[in-house]
């Protein structure tokens, strides 16, 4: 199983090895092809499936209702033409035209990674490739038993909370995290990127035991990609 989050130097990847999960930094998402097994589930924190005026994404609006305390974590996903625009001004104009709202500069900064994944998935000819969009804050919410409000992942206490949740489901989580923190420089991957990738891996791993659930019924964008977010709810009765 594989979990992925974007980072400054590319992609922070947690993947299974015979002696346990390992954290890698990949410069390009296409490098996954060298480590992914057939039908292996990959959970990634990046939008998959992009909206346009006839294919809006409902999932962010629904996710905000599920996790009202972290509603700001779910940003508006740009339309595909905005993602592929040459500059922010053009992207903003396109997004207003197609979706009726402007594009935040924060969303624009994410466009290169969204574009990289979108292009790769559309061009991929491997039917066994199994990548699902997930969102760390939503996943952490369902992984914790008491459903407490987590502090910001940018704070030491917020990171401690998240590592404690991961350690509940995988006893070696702290060792994986600290090894990665020692191996990679913060200028290449932030501490919260590592935790988010570990969360994505944990969800993929737990899906072997618990049902992989989704926020909404699957929507399909005009390129045939599913627009949804996935999680496991192991405490569900």
Residue pairs with C-beta under 8 A, 6 or more apart in sequence:
1 15
1 16
1 40
1 41
1 42
1 43
1 201
1 204
1 205
1 207
1 208
2 13
2 14
2 15
2 16
2 32
2 35
2 36
2 40
2 41
2 42
2 43
2 200
2 201
2 204
3 13
3 14
3 15
3 42
3 43
3 44
3 197
3 198
3 199
3 200
3 201
3 202
3 203
3 204
4 11
4 12
4 13
4 14
4 29
4 32
4 42
4 43
4 44
4 45
4 46
4 197
4 200
5 11
5 12
5 44
5 45
5 136
5 193
5 194
5 196
5 197
5 200
6 12
6 45
6 46
6 110
6 113
6 193
7 25
7 188
7 189
7 190
7 193
8 187
8 188
8 189
8 190
8 193
9 25
9 27
9 187
9 188
9 189
10 25
10 26
10 27
10 28
11 25
11 26
11 27
11 28
11 29
12 23
12 24
12 25
12 189
12 193
12 194
12 196
12 197
13 23
13 24
13 25
13 26
13 32
13 35
13 197
14 21
14 22
14 23
14 24
14 176
14 197
14 198
14 200
14 201
15 21
15 22
15 24
15 35
15 36
15 201
16 205
20 172
20 176
21 170
21 172
21 176
21 198
21 201
22 176
23 176
23 179
23 180
23 183
23 184
23 194
23 197
23 198
24 35
25 184
25 188
25 189
26 32
28 116
29 116
29 117
29 120
30 120
32 42
33 126
36 42
36 129
38 128
39 128
39 130
40 130
41 130
41 132
41 204
41 207
41 212
42 129
42 130
42 131
42 132
42 204
43 131
43 132
43 133
43 134
43 200
43 201
43 203
43 204
43 230
44 117
44 131
44 132
44 133
44 134
44 200
45 133
45 134
45 135
45 136
45 196
45 197
45 200
46 110
46 113
46 114
46 117
46 133
47 57
47 77
47 114
47 133
47 227
48 117
48 118
48 121
48 131
48 132
48 133
48 225
48 226
48 227
49 57
49 133
49 219
49 220
49 221
49 223
49 225
49 226
49 227
49 228
50 57
50 77
50 78
50 79
50 80
50 83
50 114
50 118
50 221
50 223
50 225
50 227
51 57
51 77
51 79
51 80
51 98
51 99
51 221
51 227
52 79
52 80
52 81
52 98
52 99
52 221
52 222
53 79
53 98
53 99
54 222
55 219
55 220
55 221
55 222
55 227
56 99
57 77
57 219
57 227
58 216
58 219
58 227
59 215
59 216
59 219
59 227
59 228
59 229
60 74
60 75
60 76
60 77
62 215
62 216
63 74
63 135
63 138
63 215
63 229
64 71
64 74
66 138
66 141
66 215
67 73
67 74
67 137
67 138
67 141
69 149
70 137
70 141
70 149
70 150
73 135
73 137
74 135
75 104
75 106
75 107
75 110
76 99
76 101
76 103
76 104
76 107
77 107
77 114
78 91
78 95
78 99
78 103
78 107
78 108
78 111
78 114
79 94
79 95
79 98
79 99
80 118
80 221
80 222
80 223
81 94
81 98
82 91
82 92
82 94
82 95
82 98
82 103
82 111
83 91
83 111
83 114
83 115
83 118
84 115
85 91
85 94
85 111
88 103
88 105
88 108
91 103
91 108
91 111
92 102
92 103
92 108
95 101
95 102
95 103
96 102
96 103
118 223
118 225
121 129
121 131
121 225
122 223
122 225
132 204
132 212
132 228
132 230
133 226
133 227
133 228
133 229
133 230
134 200
134 203
134 229
134 230
134 231
135 229
135 231
136 153
136 195
136 196
136 199
136 200
137 150
138 215
138 229
138 231
139 199
139 200
139 202
139 203
139 231
139 232
140 150
140 162
140 165
140 199
141 147
141 150
142 231
142 232
142 233
142 234
142 235
143 165
143 166
143 168
143 169
143 199
143 202
143 203
143 206
143 232
143 234
144 150
144 165
145 168
145 235
148 161
150 158
150 161
150 162
151 157
151 158
151 161
152 158
153 159
153 162
153 192
153 195
153 196
154 192
159 191
159 192
159 195
162 195
162 199
163 173
163 174
163 177
163 195
166 173
166 177
166 195
166 198
166 199
166 202
167 173
167 174
169 202
169 205
169 206
169 234
170 176
170 202
170 205
173 198
173 202
176 198
177 194
177 195
177 198
180 189
180 194
181 191
181 194
184 194
203 212
203 230
203 231
203 232
206 232
206 234
207 232
209 234
210 232
210 233
210 234
211 232
212 230
212 231
212 232
213 230
213 231
213 232
213 233
214 228
214 229
214 230
214 231
215 228
215 229
215 230
215 231
216 228
218 226
218 227
218 228
219 226
219 227
219 228
220 226
220 227
221 227
